[in-house]
Amino acid sequence: MPDILSALDNLRQQRWYSGQIAGIEPLPSRAPTYAEPDPPLPHPLAALIERMGIPKLYSHQVELLKHARAGRNVIITTATASGKTLAFNLPVFETVLRENGNSPAAKQGRFRGESDAAAPRKCPSFSARRDSPHFPTALYLYPMKAVTQDQLKVLKEFELGLELELHPAVYDGDTPADKRPRIRQRSRIVLSNPYELHQILPYHYQWQSFYRNLRYCIIDEAHTYRGVFGSNVAQLIRRLRRICAYHGSDPQFFLASASIANPQELAERLAGKEFVHVGGDGAPRGRTYLVFWNPLANAEASIHVQTQQLVTHFAKSGFQTVCFVPSRRLAELISRWVKEHTPELAVSPYRAGYIPEDRRSIEAGLSSGALRGVVSTDALELGIDIGSLDCIVIAGFPGSFASFWQQAGRAGRKLQDSVVVFVGYADALNQYLLRNPALILERGFEAAVIDLANPYIIKGHMACAASELPLRKEEMDDAASPKSEARMTNTPEGPESSNVRLAAVKELEEQLVLRPTPVGWIYAGRTRPQEEVALEAIEESAIEIVADGRVIETMDKTRACREAYPGAVLLHQGETFLVKTLDLEQQRAEVERKGVDFHTQVITREEMRLLETRLQRSLNPGITLSAGRLEVTATYIGYRVKKYDQLISTHPLRLPPVKFPTVGIWLVFSGEAGLDLQDQAGSFIGGLHAAEHALIALAPLVAMCDPLDIGGGSYPYFPDTRLPTILIYDGYEHGIGISEKLYAEFDRLSRVTRDMVIQCGCEKGCPACVLSPRCGDANEPIDKQAAITILSSLSTDH
């Protein structure tokens, strides 16, 4: 492979280079750390993994196995390509071998070195029915269909090598109807995704043997289950556990995730059980050069053109390269530009939406080296096997450090030196990360958010649960749930989701959707609730987004007004759609697929009213931080059409105001503190406004969220406090847990926000610090220096 430092030196000699390299961080190589299981693995399993070319196990694989043997639920957060799949497959196949009476290994009796501690766990229903063979089953859940196909190959290799008859199979929306009964009857290992599980839980009687013997549930890419999607999946997993309990099983959970700040909390909130965390990575790693590229240093070429130039340069220099971009359109566009610029390079786009044969062909081309470059959406971020890569280009911060390192981890997968280029976009968050690479290197800075008490989410899943089994009143009790399930309440330990569940059931009963009976509430609705509850939405009055007569997604009313207004460019699975009409009464938006080179931003004006203060603390004399419930009235007055960062036009909107209750935080400056700040700063009103923008811009650093998930406002005089106030709130009805995380991490958020504004080299404010493209007041008034004074007053170290 060509020398990386020589390639970087050559990069600096290109005519289009004008100082864009903001820094280079060499990440040192790491030697492997091995360990031996005690007791040893069953001989057939140990022999098989040795034949697979794995002579020794890494320390984290053995640690997970130790916890699994003790019956604990485990979340593992080691790096990409560190062997997480093998780690959770070992206890599964060890158990299958031990309890499978027909395998050659089982016929030999107890395995060499096996202790009594490894004996099968008792489950009251395993031997209760003669028509149900005693065998353990396992359910593997993945967020993407493409990943399940790769994992199926691995499981079949285990099955063949161990001479077992497990019939592992994928069961999802693409599974042919004629194959489904056979999978339900024969397969002891099933691979699926949350969407399919959501649809098939009502038919659990067709899976009685599988659920009765379900020993393990594996959830991969757990960091993707956050926000609205994660909050829905958390309720789905509780429904799965409820079905398992009915059939007599209590599966053990293994979760795998990219690095995040709160892995144990995420696992416990997602699955509703106690977990241990395995984070020490024993896998080796090659040396990686992390390059920070600031495209703003070259005003003559757009960010996307510079991305194409980087891909072309490294691919021509002999480095097999994958470039991650935020949309399908960009994947196609940049790939085409590379091929037009350098026809001899074998480069391909890759995105969701391709037929499986085309995806497999591209993946095979990467693995074999036939393809020298691929420009991809995040579809290649997850655990698809594409072999080793020399160079990764990350075009724009992908929304979370977990995703960043998932993408970066694709480089250097065979211990060779590699290079990762982070191309920062022009917004405040990207530019701050370019100036502060340590934040990326720290990795565990952000926390994944799951809300267990959103009444709309819970209401939908209560209807689903009742359609699967009668709901009993004792199921409303949260007493047995992990402490991490507690949501923001007046008392630190008091979870409120049990009250929310009971209220949801009562409301459904009043609406005649649930009917009380001696055995519990049963479902009495006219439609399948699983069809009404979308895992990626908060459902109350869902707006259907329709393209060519087909519903492509649903949105709640608030989000539809923000993203699906007439004239908007809507991004769906990486493709662009133009919104033709939005009918809020008919709950329908008509869109048409159209490739465009511009995007739109809604202009909103908001009024807020405080409903309830639940948490409060003093930051400094005269400054308090509170959290609680508030009501937002949003008026959507227009939208901007922009090409890259250039404003093309502005158009008015006529939509009715949207009023919704949510959760938020607010800063209140007492009269004396406000007067002191006004004496120190120029325009206090402009400073409040600028500080609000900056805090919202960096909120994704502490809560894994999109900037569109939150809103805010600033007031020199707020009627409910009668004082200067800054408010930030969740942009979803009743909230999804973001504000609670911002309250808990506010000290950190205020510090990094202050540093971001100070470090920005502009004089009066710019999009890289305090100007917001979403501002309904056209960023007026704004005072950057006053914002620095206000933000500094929030920290104790100022």
Secondary structure, DSSP 8 states (H G I E B T S, - for coil): ---HHHHHHHHHTSTT-SS-EEEEEEE--B---EE--SS---HHHHHHHHHTT--SEEHHHHHHHHHHHTT-EEEE---TTSSHHHHHHHHHHHHHHHH-TTSHHHHT-S-TT--GGGS----TTTTT-TTS----EEEEE-SSHHHHHHHHHHHHHHHHHTT-----EE-STTS-TTTHHHHHHH-SEEEE-HHHHHHHGGGGGGGHHHHHTEEEEEE-SGGG--HHHHHHHHHHHHHHHHHHHHHT---EEEEE----S-HHHHHHHHHSS-EEEE----S-B--EEEEEE-GGG-TTS-HHHHHHHHHHHHHHTT--EEEE-SSHHHHHHHHHHHHHH-TTS-EEEE-TTS-HHHHHHHHHHHHHT--SEEEE-GGGTSS-----BSEEEEES--SSHHHHHHHHTTB-TTS--EEEEEE--SSHHHHHHHH-HHHHHH-TT-B----S--HHHHHHHHHHHHHHS-B-GGGG--TTS-GGG--S-SSTT---HHHHHHHHHHHHHHTTSEEEETTEEEE--SS-HHHH--TTS--SS-EEEEETTEEEEEE-HHHHHHHSSTT-EEEETTEEEEEEEEETTTTEEEEEE---S-EEEEEEEEEEEEEEEEEEEEEETTEEEEEEEEEEEEEEEEEEEEETTEEEEEEE-----EEEEEEEEEEEE-HHHHHHHHHHSS-HHHHHHHHHHHHHHHGGGTB---GGGEEEEEEEEETTTTEEEEEEEESSTT--SHHHHHHHTHHHHHHHHHHHHHH---SS--TTTT--TT-TTTT-S--HHHHHHHHHHTSTT-
